[in-house]
Amino acid sequence: MEFLTYISILLATGAFVGFFSGLLGVGGGFIMVPVQFLLLTSMGVDPNTALRVAFATSLAVILPTALSGALGHWRRGAVMISPAIILGMAGLLGGIFGAGTSSNAPVNLLTFVFGLLALTSALWMILSKYSEVDEELSNSKPSYTLWGFLGGFLSGLLGIGGGVVMVPILNILLKFPIHKAIGTSMAFIVFASVGGIVTYVFTGINTTGLPPYSIGYVNIVQLVALAVTSIPLALMGVKASHRLPEKKLRYLFSILLIYIALKMIGVFQWLNLPF
């Protein structure tokens, strides 16, 4: 693959995930991970190494993108500060445990779990009815801690921000208004991604066969190419989230997630389909 094509795919991917990150409160890892994984394996990188590089670099891109999006939502009063801190601290710890688990798990298991979670999240986004509830929150700190740790663990394990899981949890289970669920999810992602990034750097520091310009499992080339378009597009997504038909866009995003999930699980390969 030519270098220009490689960079162009990464730039386009960063723009896409950045916009939807700000728009829907998702980190974009479900898109960035498979794109990076396929690019790296097509360049001859061992699948075990390629997948962990994809996870780690995805989180490294998600961090500034989520920070940018969270600040935008905070300025609009859409971040619940106290819940975000509790969720975030639990997510930070969960991210450490998740990334540590991922660094030692079989690649086939990780791709299957990644695809399964992407499929579950897509179906949840399609079938669940998000509500604009307007009532005083009465959730306990232990509930925030539990869900924050779970979201952080999945974030570190699979290189996702955790927003695809956290937004429906906040809105449907914890009764956050949808825009505050999205904004608070973005703040949570900032914390959760830090735990995963730090762990992937340390667990990958002595790994052989890494692509050039890697710090642990974080690849700087892919990080820069993805982040340079994702960060500004996240701000555009935040602005658009208060004007565009979020429900219809959520359905379109879910359809893409279903395709990615089936590909990562290996369904197309089992059926000998050229997708």
C-alpha positions in Angstrom: 0.0 0.0 0.0 1.3 3.4 -0.9 2.1 5.8 1.9 -0.2 8.5 0.5 -3.2 6.1 0.3 -2.4 4.9 3.9 -2.4 8.5 5.3 -5.5 9.5 3.2 -7.5 6.6 4.7 -6.5 7.5 8.2 -7.3 11.2 7.6 -10.8 10.3 6.3 -11.4 7.9 9.2 -10.4 10.6 11.7 -12.8 13.1 10.2 -15.7 10.6 10.2 -15.2 9.4 13.8 -14.5 12.9 15.1 -17.8 14.2 13.8 -19.8 11.3 15.2 -17.9 11.5 18.5 -19.1 15.1 19.0 -22.5 14.4 17.6 -23.5 11.2 19.5 -21.1 11.1 22.4 -19.2 8.0 21.1 -15.5 7.7 21.0 -15.2 6.3 17.5 -13.1 3.3 18.5 -15.5 0.9 16.8 -14.5 2.6 13.5 -10.8 3.4 14.1 -9.8 0.0 15.4 -10.9 -2.2 12.4 -9.5 0.4 9.9 -6.1 0.5 11.7 -6.1 -3.3 12.1 -6.8 -3.9 8.4 -4.2 -1.3 7.3 -1.5 -2.7 9.6 -2.1 -6.4 8.7 -2.1 -5.5 4.9 1.4 -4.0 5.5 2.6 -7.2 7.0 2.3 -6.5 10.8 1.5 -9.6 12.8 -2.2 -9.7 13.7 -1.6 -10.0 17.4 0.6 -6.9 17.4 -1.6 -5.0 14.9 -4.7 -5.4 17.0 -3.1 -4.1 20.1 -1.6 -1.2 18.2 -5.0 -0.4 16.9 -6.6 -0.6 20.4 -3.9 1.6 21.9 -3.7 4.2 19.1 -7.5 4.4 19.0 -7.5 5.4 22.7 -4.7 7.9 22.1 -6.8 9.5 19.4 -10.0 9.4 21.4 -8.4 11.2 24.4 -8.0 14.7 22.7 -11.1 14.2 20.6 -13.2 13.4 23.7 -11.6 16.3 25.6 -12.4 18.7 22.8 -16.0 17.4 22.7 -16.4 17.4 26.5 -15.4 21.0 26.7 -17.8 21.9 24.0 -20.7 20.1 25.8 -19.6 21.6 29.1 -19.9 25.1 27.7 -23.5 24.3 26.7 -24.3 23.0 30.2 -24.5 19.4 29.0 -21.9 17.8 31.4 -23.1 16.7 34.9 -19.9 17.4 36.8 -20.2 15.3 39.9 -21.4 12.1 38.2 -18.8 12.6 35.5 -16.0 12.6 38.1 -17.2 9.5 39.8 -17.8 7.7 36.5 -14.5 8.9 35.2 -12.3 7.8 38.2 -13.9 4.4 38.1 -13.4 4.3 34.3 -9.8 5.2 34.8 -9.3 2.1 37.0 -11.3 0.0 34.7 -9.3 1.1 31.7 -6.1 0.0 33.3 -7.5 -3.5 34.0 -9.1 -3.7 30.6 -5.8 -2.8 28.7 -3.8 -5.2 30.9 -6.2 -8.0 30.1 -6.1 -7.2 26.4 -2.3 -7.2 26.3 -2.3 -10.9 27.2 -5.5 -12.2 25.5 -5.6 -14.2 22.3 -6.3 -12.1 19.2 -9.1 -14.3 17.9 -11.0 -13.9 21.2 -10.4 -10.1 21.2 -11.7 -9.7 17.6 -14.8 -11.8 18.4 -15.6 -9.9 21.6 -15.0 -6.6 19.8 -17.4 -7.6 17.0 -20.0 -8.9 19.5 -20.0 -5.7 21.5 -20.2 -3.6 18.4 -23.2 -5.6 17.2 -24.9 -5.4 20.6 -24.3 -1.7 20.8 -25.6 -1.1 17.3 -28.8 -3.1 18.0 -29.2 -1.3 21.3 -28.9 2.1 19.6 -31.5 1.1 17.0 -34.1 -0.6 19.3 -33.8 1.5 22.5 -35.9 4.6 22.8 -33.8 7.4 24.2 -35.8 9.8 26.3 -35.6 13.5 27.1 -36.3 12.9 30.7 -36.4 16.0 32.9 -36.3 14.9 36.5 -33.9 15.2 39.4 -31.2 12.5 39.4 -31.3 10.2 42.3 -28.5 7.7 41.4 -26.1 6.4 44.1 -22.4 6.8 44.0 -21.9 3.0 43.9 -24.1 2.8 40.8 -21.9 5.4 39.1 -18.8 3.5 40.2 -20.1 0.1 38.9 -21.1 1.4 35.5 -18.0 3.6 35.2 -15.7 0.7 35.9 -17.5 -1.6 33.4 -17.3 1.1 30.7 -13.7 1.8 31.5 -12.8 -2.0 31.4 -14.4 -2.3 27.9 -12.7 0.8 26.8 -9.2 -0.5 27.7 -10.0 -4.0 26.6 -11.1 -3.1 23.1 -9.7 0.3 22.4 -13.1 2.1 22.4 -14.0 5.2 24.2 -16.9 3.5 25.9 -19.5 6.1 24.8 -21.5 3.6 22.8 -22.0 1.7 26.0 -22.1 4.7 28.4 -24.7 6.9 26.6 -27.5 4.3 26.7 -26.6 3.4 30.3 -26.8 7.1 31.3 -30.0 7.9 29.4 -32.0 4.6 29.7 -30.8 3.2 33.1 -29.7 6.3 35.0 -32.3 8.7 33.5 -30.0 11.4 32.2 -31.6 13.7 29.6 -30.1 12.6 26.2 -27.9 15.7 25.6 -26.6 15.5 29.2 -26.0 11.8 28.7 -23.9 12.5 25.6 -22.0 15.4 27.3 -21.3 13.4 30.5 -20.2 10.4 28.4 -17.6 12.5 26.6 -16.2 13.6 30.0 -16.1 9.9 31.1 -14.2 8.9 28.0 -11.4 11.3 28.8 -10.7 9.5 32.1 -11.3 6.0 30.8 -9.0 6.4 27.8 -6.1 7.7 30.0 -6.0 4.4 32.0 -5.9 2.3 28.8 -3.3 4.4 27.1 -0.8 4.4 30.0 -1.2 0.6 30.3 -0.7 -0.1 26.6 2.4 2.0 26.5 4.0 0.0 29.4 2.8 -3.4 28.3 4.0 -2.8 24.7 7.3 -1.1 25.4 9.5 -4.2 24.8 7.3 -5.8 22.1 9.1 -6.7 18.9 7.6 -6.2 15.4 5.9 -2.9 16.2 5.3 -0.6 13.2 7.9 2.3 13.0 7.5 5.3 15.4 5.6 3.5 18.1 5.8 4.2 21.8 4.7 0.9 23.4 1.6 -0.1 21.4 0.8 3.5 20.5 1.8 4.3 16.9 2.6 8.0 16.5 2.1 8.1 12.7 -1.5 6.8 12.9 -2.2 8.9 16.0 -1.3 12.2 14.3 -3.1 11.3 11.0 -6.3 10.4 12.8 -6.2 13.2 15.4 -5.5 16.0 13.0 -9.0 15.6 11.5 -10.9 14.1 14.4 -10.4 17.0 16.8 -11.8 19.8 14.7 -14.6 17.6 13.4 -15.5 16.7 17.0 -16.3 20.4 17.6 -18.4 20.5 14.5 -20.2 17.4 15.7 -21.0 19.1 19.1 -22.5 22.1 17.4 -24.5 19.8 15.0 -25.8 17.7 17.9 -28.1 20.5 18.9 -29.5 21.0 15.4 -29.4 17.7 13.4 -31.9 14.8 13.6 -29.9 12.8 16.1 -32.3 9.8 15.9 -31.8 9.3 12.1 -28.1 9.7 12.3 -27.9 7.2 15.1 -29.6 4.7 12.9 -27.1 5.3 10.1 -24.2 4.9 12.5 -25.7 1.7 13.8 -25.9 0.2 10.3 -22.2 0.9 9.9 -21.5 -0.7 13.3 -23.4 -3.9 12.3 -21.2 -4.2 9.1 -18.0 -3.8 11.1 -19.2 -6.2 13.8 -20.0 -8.9 11.3 -16.6 -8.4 9.6 -14.6 -8.5 12.8 -16.5 -11.7 14.0 -15.7 -13.3 10.7 -19.2 -13.9 9.4 -18.4 -12.7 5.9 -15.4 -15.0 5.7 -17.4 -18.0 6.9 -20.0 -17.3 4.2 -17.3 -16.7 1.6 -18.7 -13.3 0.8 -16.3 -10.7 -0.7 -17.0 -7.9 1.8 
